[in-house]
């Protein structure tokens, strides 16, 4: 589940292996580009950690972050 803290929506996703994690990141990247709203994220083998915040709104969580989070949830 997404957790709102430090003015971000944060979530860590875990996959079976690196290939699954990377495929997930690719889907997220394409969706983020389409929305022109890009996540802060990191990947370590089978884990992907994502933080969403709206830098153009002063670094707070906005509806754009919630929308992207909802789209990301459909990929798992």
Residue pairs with C-beta under 8 A, 6 or more apart in sequence:
1 11
2 9
2 10
2 11
2 69
3 9
3 10
3 11
4 10
4 61
7 53
7 59
7 60
7 61
8 40
8 51
8 52
8 53
8 61
8 65
9 51
9 52
9 53
9 61
9 65
9 66
9 69
10 49
10 50
10 51
10 52
11 49
11 50
11 69
11 72
12 47
12 48
12 49
12 50
13 21
13 24
13 47
13 48
13 49
13 50
13 76
14 46
14 47
15 21
15 24
15 46
15 47
15 48
16 46
17 45
17 46
18 45
18 46
20 46
21 43
21 45
21 46
21 47
21 48
22 43
24 48
24 75
24 76
25 41
25 43
25 48
27 75
28 39
28 41
28 48
28 50
28 72
28 75
31 68
31 71
31 72
31 75
32 38
32 39
32 68
35 64
35 67
35 68
35 71
37 52
37 54
37 64
37 65
37 67
37 68
39 50
39 51
39 52
39 68
40 50
40 51
40 52
40 53
41 48
41 49
41 50
41 51
42 48
42 49
43 49
50 72
52 61
52 65
52 68
52 69
53 59
53 60
53 61
53 65
54 60
54 61
54 62
54 64
54 65
